Amino acid sequence: MKASVILDKGMSFSGVSGKEFSVRMDSGPAVGGSDSGFRPMQLLLIGLGGCTGMDVLSILRKKRQDVVSFDVLLDAEQAEEHPRIFTHIDIKYIIRGRGIRPAAVERAIELSVTKYCPAQAMLAKSAVIDHVYEIIEEE
């Protein structure tokens, strides 16, 4: 896997992976930015959500769970001192569907945590990561 980070102007960068996708990053005005993009730590948190979310959804589909919609909400605390690493992350999975089995959700989360999600494995080395889920029955 390769990526590039290219200065646009001020403190704004474009992150590019391959040739097809880019994401804008920036900082706040206090450090020379213009708030025109994601902060790098926000992207780490979004990456974690995408990693575990894709795992859990894929596993639920393989278990033939009727998922109508799926959200992953993340809330992270950072250390006060630099380098301000994540110290605690709460992940909440909100699954809407018909007849979703709690045991299937619990197993899917467990597999993401212990086997499949590399973002979670890396971040768990510095942060406590807690997982909760909510199942909303759809008609």
C-alpha positions in Angstrom: 0.0 0.0 0.0 1.3 3.4 -0.9 0.0 6.9 -0.3 1.2 10.5 -0.9 0.4 13.7 1.0 0.8 16.8 -1.1 0.8 20.4 0.1 -2.0 22.5 -1.5 -1.5 25.8 0.3 -1.1 27.1 3.9 -1.5 24.0 6.0 -3.9 22.2 3.6 -2.7 18.9 2.1 -4.3 16.4 -0.2 -3.9 12.8 0.7 -3.8 10.5 -2.3 -3.8 6.7 -2.4 -3.2 5.3 -5.8 -4.6 7.6 -8.5 -8.3 7.5 -7.9 -9.1 8.9 -4.5 -8.0 11.9 -2.5 -8.9 13.5 0.8 -8.4 17.0 2.0 -6.6 17.7 5.3 -6.1 20.9 7.1 -5.6 22.5 10.5 -7.2 25.3 12.4 -6.4 29.0 12.0 -4.4 28.9 15.3 -1.7 27.0 13.6 -1.9 28.5 10.1 -4.7 26.4 8.6 -8.1 27.4 7.2 -10.4 24.6 8.5 -10.8 23.4 4.9 -10.5 19.7 5.6 -10.2 16.8 8.0 -7.7 16.8 10.8 -5.3 13.8 10.5 -6.5 12.3 13.8 -10.1 12.6 12.6 -9.1 10.5 9.6 -7.6 7.9 11.9 -10.9 7.7 13.8 -12.9 7.5 10.6 -10.6 4.8 9.3 -11.2 2.8 12.5 -15.0 3.1 12.1 -14.8 2.1 8.4 -12.5 -0.9 9.2 -14.7 -2.3 12.0 -17.9 -1.3 10.3 -17.1 -3.2 7.1 -16.1 -6.2 9.1 -19.2 -6.3 11.2 -21.6 -5.7 8.3 -19.9 -8.3 6.2 -20.1 -10.9 9.0 -23.8 -10.0 9.7 -24.6 -10.5 6.0 -22.8 -13.9 5.9 -25.0 -14.8 8.9 -28.0 -13.8 6.8 -29.1 -11.0 9.2 -31.6 -8.7 7.5 -29.7 -5.4 8.0 -31.6 -2.4 6.7 -29.1 0.3 7.8 -25.9 0.4 9.8 -24.1 3.2 11.5 -20.8 3.3 13.5 -20.5 6.1 16.0 -17.0 6.9 17.5 -16.0 9.1 20.3 -12.3 9.4 21.2 -10.4 11.0 24.0 -6.9 12.3 23.5 -4.0 12.7 25.9 -3.5 16.3 27.1 0.2 16.3 26.3 1.8 16.0 22.9 1.7 13.8 20.8 -1.9 13.7 22.0 -2.5 10.1 21.2 -5.9 8.5 21.6 -6.3 7.1 25.1 -9.9 5.9 25.0 -12.3 5.2 22.2 -16.0 4.3 22.4 -17.5 2.6 19.4 -21.2 2.2 19.1 -22.7 0.1 16.3 -26.4 1.0 15.5 -28.0 -1.8 13.5 -31.4 -1.4 12.0 -33.1 -4.4 10.5 -35.6 -7.2 10.9 -35.0 -10.0 13.4 -31.3 -9.2 14.0 -30.0 -11.6 16.6 -27.9 -10.1 19.4 -25.6 -13.1 19.5 -24.8 -12.6 15.8 -24.0 -8.9 16.4 -21.8 -9.8 19.4 -19.9 -12.4 17.5 -19.4 -10.1 14.5 -18.0 -7.4 16.8 -15.8 -10.0 18.5 -14.3 -11.2 15.2 -13.6 -7.6 14.1 -11.8 -6.9 17.4 -9.8 -10.1 17.6 -9.2 -11.1 14.1 -10.0 -8.8 11.2 -9.6 -5.1 11.8 -6.0 -4.0 11.6 -6.9 -0.4 12.5 -8.4 -1.6 15.8 -5.4 -3.8 16.5 -3.0 -0.9 16.1 -5.0 1.7 18.1 -5.7 -0.8 20.9 -2.0 -0.7 21.6 -2.4 2.9 23.0 -6.1 3.3 23.7 -8.8 1.4 25.6 -11.5 0.7 23.1 -15.0 -0.1 24.3 -17.8 -1.5 22.1 -21.6 -1.3 22.5 -24.3 -1.9 20.1 -28.0 -1.1 19.6 -30.4 -3.1 17.5 -33.4 -1.2 16.2 -36.2 -3.4 14.8 -37.6 -2.2 11.5 -41.0 -3.2 10.2 
